[in-house]
Amino acid sequence: MAEERKGMTYKDAGVDIDAANRAVALMKERIQRTYQNFTGGEILTKIGGFNGLARLMPDGRVIAMSTDGVGTKIKLAILLNQHDTVGVDLVGMCVNDILVSGVSPAFFLDYLAMGKLIPEQVNKIVGGVADGCDLAEMALMGGETAEMPGMYKPGDYDMAGFAVGFAGSQLDIIDGSRIRPCMNVYGAASSGIHSNGFSLIRPIFGISDNNPEKSRQNLNRYYKQLGCTLGEELLKPTEIYTKLVKTLKQRYEIFGMVHITGGGFVDNPPRILPPGCSMRIRTKSWKRPPIFQIIRKRGGVSGEEMLRTFNCGIALLVISPDKIFELEKIGTIVPGNGEVIFV
């Protein structure tokens, strides 16, 4: 059993969310300067949002774009030689970021960088991407596979994905601007950890490149609370919400959606809250999957750190004035200055 560690944080593990936020602030002006180069319509994007949005002329359609990766979850796939699920993660992390704007997914591209090109491994990885595209109801249009010896060790790889979607017009975009106090906040369940927080998870469970054999033993340990091994739980692919969002848009008024990824419940909801609004979340209003309790206890991770690092069992927030029967109500919009209040 790996040594138990107390009071760990994401920053202790090497991931500084505050530094990432500062980086965005520093580059904001130079990014915005490039918008003048787009002459085919109007840039609608707010830097720091979940995706890029542009209105196309002359028909007024809106195109949404997002790019992301899988992060150090890939290290677990490599250790366990299980490569058929991280492609689903890649699609999920990208497509969920465009779904929250009410956009219909259309196209996906992938980039795969490897130390040594092993055809059977590539087939499993890209097969997972194709599976994710089926779940997201989008076409895998192509990509790039780069063999990079010296950059990556044989067997090692990294991935990036690019999702594109469309809305009929700017009126179809869900941007949070119509959110008002007293509206309901609903939560859609995650499938587990998804693809954030693994740089903290790995040291908590003694998963390290320095001792791969011991790391495999830890990942292959069966947990009664989970009903499976640790590795099986951690490699569960990211939930893709295409079908759910399509159903909710048909049945209810949706004024805002949030994809809970890096930054958790602390940094993600403010990205769609309009001036004068805050979000109050009842942290005991949903039952957290056992893996999050195990992480918290084993790593001595504070409740606040858990909420800022992980999805804690809820990876999609939906804001609506309606009663949504398919989802659990977990909070309310209240007057405020854009923060998240936990009660």
N, C-alpha and C positions, 0 to 999 in steps of 0.2 A: 504494500500500500504506500502511495506517495505521502511524503510528509505534509501534515496539515499546516496551513499558513493562516495567520490572523490579520485581519484588518486590511486586506489588499484592496487596491484601487486600480482602475484602468490606467491611470497615469503611472503608478508604480510598475505596471507591466510594459510601459513604453509608449502608450497611446495618450496623447495630450489633446483632448477635445477643445480646450480653450485656445491652444496654439493653432489648431485647424481653423477655428472661427476668426482668429486674428489674421491668418493668412488670407482668408476670403476678403476681409476688410481691406487689406493692403493691396490686393490685386484688382479690386472692384473698379477703380477709375480706368485702368488700362483696358480692362475687358469691355467696359461700356463704350470706350472710344471706338472699338471695332464695329459697333452696331451700324455706324454710318456706311459701312461697306455693303450692307444688305439693301438692295434696291428693288427687291421683288415684292415688297409689302411693308409690314410694320413689326418690329420686335416688341413682343409683349412681356418678355421675361423680366422677372425681378431677381437680381443676383442673390443667391442664398436660398432660392426656392427649390422645389423638388425636381424641376425639369426646365428645359428651354422651350419657349413658346414663341411662335411667329405667325402673324396673319398674312396669308398669301393673296396677292392680287392677280387677276381681277375678280376671282370668284369668292373671296372672303373666307375660304377655309382656313383652319388653324392647324399647323403642324406642331407636334410636341416631340421632343428629343430628350433622351436620358442616357447616361453612361455610368457604369459601375463595375465592380469586380466582386470576387468572393472572399478576398482577404485570406487570413492565415488558417481558415477552415481547410484550405487545400492541403496544409501540412498533415492533417488527420487522414485525408483521403490517400495521400502518398504513403503514410505509415501503414495503413490497413490495406493498401493496394485495392481500394474501392473507388473507381473513378466515374461511375455511371450516374451519380446524383449531383455532383457539384455543378454540372451544366444546367440543371434545373434551378439551382441557387442563382446562377449567373443571370438567367432570364428573369427570375423573380425579383431580384434586386433592382433590375433596370425597369421592368415593365410596371411594377407596382408604383414606381415614381411618376410614371405618366398617367396611370389610372386615376390617381388622386385629383387630377385636373379634369376628370370626366371625359378623357380622350379614349378612343378605341384603338388598341394596338394594331399595327399593320405589318411592320418589317423588323427583322433583327439581324445584326451582324456580330460576329465574335472574333476575338483576337486571342490566339494561344501561343505562348512562348515557352520553349522547352530546351532542356540541356541536351537531350538526344531524342530524335524523333523515333518513337516506337509505334508503328502503325496500329497495333492492337490497342494500345493505350489511347491513342488519338481517337480511334473509333468509339471507345467507351465514353470519352469526354464529350465529343461532339454529338454522340448519340443522346447524352443527357441534355445537351442544349436543344436538340430537336424535340425531345420529350417535353421540355419546358415550353417550347414554342407551341406545341400542340395544346398544352394546358392554357397558354395565354391567348390562343386563337390568333396567331400571327405566323408569318412566313419567315423561315430562315433563309436569307438571301445570299449568304456567303460569308467570307471572313478571311483571316490570314493565320497561317501556322508558321511560326518562326523558330528555326533550330538555332540555338545560341549557346554553343559550348564555350565554357569560360565564364559566361554570365550565370548560367544555371548548371547544377550538377546533373549527371545522367539520372533520369527518373524524376527530377524536379520540374515543375512548370508553374506558370501563372496565367491568369485569364482576365480578359476585359470584355464587356459586352456593350452593345449600342442598340437602343430601342427607338423606334419611330412610330408615331401614331397620328391620327387625324380627328378633328372635330368639324362638323358641318359649318360652324360659324363661331365668332367670338361669343355669341349668346349662349353657346353650349358649354363654355368653359366654366368649371367650378374653381373659383380662386379665393374663396373665403370672404370676399368683399361684402356679402350680404349677411354674414353672421351677426347676430345680435344677442344681447343678454337674454336669459331664460330659455334659449334653445338647448336641446338635448345633445349629449355626447354619448355615442354608442361605440362599443368595441367589438371587433371581429377577431376571433381566436387565431393565434399563430399555430404553426405545426411544431413549434419548439424554439430552439435558439435562433433559427434562421441563419444569418451570416454576419452577425456583429458580436463583438466581445470575446473572440477566440484568443486574442493576445493576453487576456486576463484568465480565461479558462485554462489555457495550457499550463501555466505555472501552478495554478491551483490543484490540478490533477496530476502534476508531475509528468507532463508531456513535453519532451525536449529532444532536439536534434543530437544532443550530447550523449543520450542513452536511448537509442531507438528501441532496443529490445525491452527495456523496462517500460518505455512509453506504450508499447504494444500490449504488454501485460496489463497496464492500467486501463487502456482503452477496451480490452477484452474482458474486463471484470464485469460480472453480472450484478445488477442492482435490483433488488426485489421491488423497491419503490417505482422503478421505471418499467419493470417487466421486460427488460432487455439489457444488453451490455451498454456500457458508457459510450463506446464508439458508435453503436447503432443509434443511440439517442442523439448524439451530437451531429451525426451525419444526415439526420432527417432533412430533406430538402425544404427550402423556403416555400411557404404557401403562396400561390399565385391567385390574385383576387379578381381576375377578369370576369368570370361568370357571376360572382357575387355583386360586383359593382354594376354590371349590366342589369341585373335583377332589381337592385335597389333604385337605380335611376328610373326604371320603368314604373315603380310602385310608389315612390316617395319624392318629396322635395329634398334634395341634398344641397346644402349650402357650403360644405367644406369637408375635405378628407385629409387625413394625415397618415403617412407611412412611417411607422416607428422603426427606425434603423439606428445608426450610430448617433449617440446623443440621447437616445431613449425618449422618455416622456418629458424630459426637461427641455431639450433643445429643439425638438421637432414640432410640437403644436404651435409655438409662437410664429412659425414660418407662414401660417395661414390666418392668424388672428388679425382682424382689422383694428384700427385705433379705438380705444375705449372698451376693449373686450379682453377678458382673461378667461382661463379655463380652470374649473374646479374639478378635480378627479378624486373619486372615492376609492382609495387604494385597496379596500377590502370588499369591493363590489363584485369581484370576480375571483375564481379559484385559480391560483397559479399552478401550472404543471410542476410535478415533483422535482424536475431537474433544476429549477430556479431555487427551490428550497435547499437542495443539496449544495449548489454553488455558494449560496449565502452562508450556510453553516460551515462548510469545509474551508472556505476562504476567509471567513470572518468579515464578509463584505457587508457594509452598512446598507440599510434600506434605501437611503438616498442614492448611494452609488449604484445599487441595483437598478433603480429607476432611471438613472442617467446612462447606463451602459447597455441594458438588455430590454427586450420587448416585454419580458415578464408575463408572457402568455397572451398579449394583445398586440397585434402588429399593424392593425388598421383602425383608425378612428374615423367615425362618420358623424358629422354635425347636421342636425335637422330639427325643424320645429315639429315634425310628425312623430308619432309613436311607431318605431320600427320593430316589428314583431320578430324578425329574424335575428336580431342582435340584442346583446345585453346592454342596458343603460349603465354607464360607469361614471357619468359626470354631467356638468351643466356649464353653459357659458354664463359668466357673471361680469358686471362692470369691473374694469381694471385697466392695467397698462401693458397687457400682452404677456403676462407671466402665467405659469402653471401653478395652481395652488393644490397641494395634496392634503386631504382630510381623511 
